[in-house]
Amino acid sequence: MIGDVARDVSVEAAPSHIAGYLIVNDLSERAFQLEHGGQWVKGKSCDTFGPIGPWLVTPDDVPDPQNLAMTLSVNEHQYQNGSSRTMVFGVTQLVSYISRYMTLLPGDVISTGTPPGVGLGQKPPVYLKAGDVMELEIERLGRQRQRVVGQQAPR
């Protein structure tokens, strides 16, 4: 999460603009993405998507944000088991890059992605359904648990 206004900051200056780290459950509505033109905004922007927390962890409690274990299970079956060290771009690179194109303000959240193992990539693909329970955890940042309550149809 951004703590101080960041506009065109260098990679070296980026850490001073970070208030802390938190978990974002990067949910995707695949039917909206795949069956309705493939645009990401439709699949990532549904009501209740992207829950954050359970808390904001300050940078002094996360000495290396590029070395955190990450897991996700659905109905107690582990699909993802990875690490932030496999991110294509590190946190400071992302803050620097994004700040070149838009001003980042205190409270802004940058969702950095997810490790391999998403349901769409399973053979056959696995999609969430009502009643499924997701549990995700990132080392030092905490754990989330959500139950899928239903699916929303496009209007």
C-alpha positions as CSV (number, residue, x, y, z in Angstrom):
1,M,0.0,0.0,0.0
2,I,1.3,3.5,-0.9
3,G,2.0,5.7,2.1
4,D,3.4,8.9,0.4
5,V,2.5,10.5,-2.9
6,A,4.7,8.9,-5.6
7,R,5.1,10.6,-9.0
8,D,7.9,9.5,-11.3
9,V,10.0,8.0,-8.5
10,S,13.1,6.0,-9.0
11,V,13.5,2.4,-8.0
12,E,15.9,3.5,-5.2
13,A,13.3,6.0,-3.9
14,A,10.3,3.7,-4.1
15,P,10.7,2.1,-0.7
16,S,10.1,5.5,1.0
17,H,6.6,5.6,-0.6
18,I,5.5,2.2,0.7
19,A,3.3,2.2,3.8
20,G,3.2,-1.5,4.0
21,Y,2.2,-4.9,2.5
22,L,-1.0,-6.8,2.6
23,I,-2.8,-9.7,1.0
24,V,-5.1,-9.2,-2.0
25,N,-7.2,-12.2,-3.1
26,D,-6.8,-11.7,-6.8
27,L,-10.1,-13.3,-7.9
28,S,-11.1,-13.6,-11.6
29,E,-14.5,-14.2,-13.1
30,R,-13.3,-16.3,-16.0
31,A,-16.7,-16.4,-17.9
32,F,-16.6,-12.6,-18.1
33,Q,-13.0,-12.6,-19.3
34,L,-13.2,-15.5,-21.8
35,E,-16.8,-15.4,-23.1
36,H,-17.3,-11.6,-23.3
37,G,-14.4,-10.2,-25.2
38,G,-11.5,-11.1,-22.9
39,Q,-10.9,-7.7,-21.2
40,W,-9.4,-8.0,-17.7
41,V,-11.4,-5.2,-16.2
42,K,-14.6,-7.3,-16.5
43,G,-13.1,-10.3,-14.8
44,K,-11.3,-8.5,-12.0
45,S,-13.9,-5.8,-11.0
46,C,-17.0,-7.7,-9.8
47,D,-18.5,-6.7,-6.5
48,T,-16.7,-8.2,-3.5
49,F,-13.6,-9.2,-5.6
50,G,-10.1,-8.3,-4.4
51,P,-10.6,-8.6,-0.6
52,I,-7.6,-7.2,1.2
53,G,-6.1,-7.9,4.7
54,P,-6.3,-9.2,7.3
55,W,-4.0,-6.3,8.2
56,L,-1.4,-3.9,6.8
57,V,2.2,-5.0,7.7
58,T,4.7,-2.2,7.8
59,P,8.0,-2.5,5.9
60,D,10.1,-2.8,9.0
61,D,8.2,-6.2,9.6
62,V,8.9,-7.4,6.0
63,P,12.7,-7.2,5.6
64,D,12.5,-8.8,2.1
65,P,9.2,-8.5,0.3
66,Q,10.8,-10.5,-2.6
67,N,11.1,-13.6,-0.4
68,L,7.7,-14.5,1.0
69,A,6.1,-17.9,0.8
70,M,2.6,-17.9,-0.7
71,T,-0.1,-20.6,-0.7
72,L,-3.7,-20.9,-1.8
73,S,-6.1,-23.8,-1.2
74,V,-9.7,-24.4,-2.3
75,N,-11.7,-26.9,-0.2
76,E,-8.4,-27.9,1.5
77,H,-6.8,-28.8,-1.8
78,Q,-3.6,-26.8,-2.4
79,Y,-3.4,-25.3,-5.9
80,Q,-0.7,-22.7,-5.4
81,N,2.5,-22.9,-3.5
82,G,5.0,-20.3,-4.5
83,S,7.1,-17.3,-3.5
84,S,7.3,-13.6,-4.2
85,R,10.9,-14.2,-5.3
86,T,9.4,-15.5,-8.6
87,M,7.7,-12.2,-9.4
88,V,8.6,-10.9,-12.9
89,F,9.0,-7.4,-11.4
90,G,9.8,-6.6,-7.8
91,V,7.8,-4.3,-5.6
92,T,10.1,-1.3,-5.9
93,Q,10.2,-1.7,-9.7
94,L,6.4,-1.8,-9.9
95,V,6.1,1.4,-7.7
96,S,8.7,3.2,-9.8
97,Y,7.2,2.1,-13.2
98,I,3.5,2.8,-12.3
99,S,4.5,6.2,-10.9
100,R,5.8,7.2,-14.3
101,Y,2.3,7.0,-15.7
102,M,0.0,7.9,-12.8
103,T,0.4,9.6,-9.4
104,L,0.1,7.0,-6.7
105,L,-1.6,8.4,-3.6
106,P,-1.6,7.3,0.1
107,G,-3.9,4.3,0.4
108,D,-3.5,3.1,-3.2
109,V,-3.0,-0.6,-3.5
110,I,-0.9,-2.3,-6.2
111,S,-1.9,-6.0,-6.6
112,T,1.2,-7.7,-7.8
113,G,-0.2,-11.0,-9.1
114,T,-0.3,-14.6,-8.0
115,P,2.0,-17.7,-8.1
116,P,1.5,-20.5,-10.6
117,G,-1.4,-22.9,-10.1
118,V,-4.6,-20.8,-10.9
119,G,-7.7,-22.8,-11.6
120,L,-7.8,-21.9,-15.3
121,G,-4.4,-23.5,-15.8
122,Q,-5.4,-26.8,-14.3
123,K,-6.1,-29.8,-16.6
124,P,-9.0,-29.8,-16.8
125,P,-9.6,-26.2,-15.6
126,V,-11.1,-25.8,-12.1
127,Y,-13.6,-23.0,-11.5
128,L,-14.9,-21.7,-8.2
129,K,-18.5,-22.5,-7.4
130,A,-20.9,-21.6,-4.6
131,G,-19.9,-23.1,-1.3
132,D,-16.2,-23.4,-2.2
133,V,-13.8,-22.2,0.6
134,M,-10.6,-20.4,-0.4
135,E,-7.7,-20.1,2.0
136,L,-4.7,-18.1,1.1
137,E,-1.6,-17.1,3.1
138,I,1.5,-15.0,2.5
139,E,4.3,-15.4,5.0
140,R,4.5,-12.4,7.4
141,L,1.3,-10.9,5.9
142,G,-1.4,-13.2,7.4
143,R,-4.1,-15.5,6.1
144,Q,-7.5,-15.0,4.5
145,R,-10.5,-17.3,4.2
146,Q,-13.5,-16.8,2.0
147,R,-16.5,-18.8,1.1
148,V,-17.9,-18.4,-2.4
149,V,-21.6,-17.4,-2.1
150,G,-22.7,-17.3,-5.7
151,Q,-22.2,-16.1,-9.1
152,Q,-23.2,-12.8,-10.6
153,A,-24.6,-12.7,-14.2
154,P,-23.7,-9.9,-16.5
155,R,-26.4,-7.2,-16.9
